[in-house]
Amino acid sequence: MGYLRNHLATVITGIFAAVLTGLWPYFIDFAPDMNIIFIISVPITWFLTLMCWLTQKSTDYIHKQSSVQTDIQKSTDYIHKQLSVHH
């Protein structure tokens, strides 16, 4: 399953986005030229966080579906084996 149910990239990107968002008000007065960098980087990092979360949810969904399909196939094979043994 992995660390944090494979959401480690989402958590790290989210923490980075939160830190950038938190630092933004302090840098407006300290270094006004940095404002354009924050205007660009904060929405991008939140977008990356959202994309990491969506892709992990998609991957989890796809693998869950294939797992269910494999389980159905295994149980069907088991039933066929049991029927062939009895006949």
N, C-alpha and C positions, 0 to 999 in steps of 0.2 A: 504494500500500500504506500509506503514512503512516509517521509516526515510530513506532518500536518495534512495527512490524506492527500498528498501530492500538490498541495497549494503553497508550497514554499516560495515559488517565484511570485505568486500573487501577494503573499504577505510581505516579502522583501520590497517589492515595487510599491505596495501600499504604504509601507513605513517611509520609504524614500519620498513618496508624494506628500505624505503628511508632514514630514520634516521640512520639505521645500515650502509647503503652504504655511507652516508655522513661522518659518524664517522670513517670509516675504515682508510682513509689516515692519520688521526690525531693519531691513535693508533699504526700505524706501527713504528713511531719513538719513541713514548712515552712508549709503552709496546710491544716489538717485539714478546713476547710469545703469545700475544692476536691475532696475525695474523692468526694462524690456526683456532681459534674460528670464526673469521670473514670469512675466506675462506669457512668454513662449513655453517655458519648461513645466510650469505647474499644470496646465491643462493636458499637455502631452503625457506627463507621468500618470495623471489620473486616468487618461484614456488607455495607457498601457496596462494599468492595474485592472481596468474593466475587461480588456481583451484577454489578459492572463486568466482571469476568473471564468470568462465565457468559454475559452478554449479548454480549460481543465474540466468544466462541467460537461462540455460536449464529449471530451475523451472518456470521462467517467460513464456517461450515458451509453456511448457506443460499446465500450467494453462490458458494461452490465448487460446489454442486449445480447452480445455474442456469448456471454457466459450462460445466460438463460437458454439460448438456442442450443448450446453444447449440452447442457443438463437435460434438455428435452430429448436430444438425440441419444444420449447415454441411457436414459430410462426406456426409450423405445427399443434400443438394441437389447437391453436386459430383458424386456418383455418378450421379444422375439426369441431370444435364447431359451427362456423358460418354456415357451410354447413348443419349441423344437425338441426340447429334452423330453417333454411329456408325450409327445407323439411318437 
